[in-house]
Amino acid sequence: MLDRNLYLIKEHARILKLVDRYDIFDPKTGEQIGIVKDEPSSVLKYLRLFMKKRSLPTTVNVYENEDAAPVFSIRKHMPIIRSKVQVIDGNGMPIGYFKSKILTIGGGFNVFDMQDNKIADIKGDWKGWNFKFLDPSGAEIGTVTKKWAGIGKELFTTADTYMISIDETKSDHKTNMMLLAAGLAIDIVFKERR
């Protein structure tokens, strides 16, 4: 799954949902190449009936199929002032984390390795639909773009669709993992309304 440079992530639409689920597609072929499951503890799941999801911690696992072990996971910690989202590889080893920026128009994250070195920036545009993943020199590594889903879906659900594009010259498993995690983190931290 991590050997591509284009991904389409579609969130499932539901009226009342305590957990999120997404499908990952290859946009060139339309083939489903993965699934994403929001898997909070039972207590946290039911707390979502009374509190906003974005204010609670959660674990989101990315799988190639229903029966596979996670390819990677992201863990969103309880936000105090800023949200922190940790990226964990399939072996359970943390590889980096995102920390949301304060006072940005459109949202964004600072990206760190596990030694707390800033390795990238994620910057959103003024409407928070298009995000650039930039290396420390400001060169673009990839993009996360929210796709318009139609008036009904946009008004009556929180289900979003994202296109993730990675520069072919900078694409490797770790970069692809971080960019896929960024697309999910953008939805979980900035876009979840309930």
Buried (B, 14 or more C-beta within 10 A) or exposed (E): BBEBBBBBBBBBBEEEBBBBBBBBBBEEEEEBBBBBBBBBEEEBBEBBEEEEBBEBBBBBBBBBEEEEEBBBBBBBBEBEEBBBBBBBBBEEEEBBBBBBBEEBEBBBBBBBBEEEEEBBBBBBBEEBBBBBBBBEEEEBBBBBBBEEBEEEBEEEBBBBBBBBBBBEEBBEEBBBBBBBBBBBBBBBBBBBEE
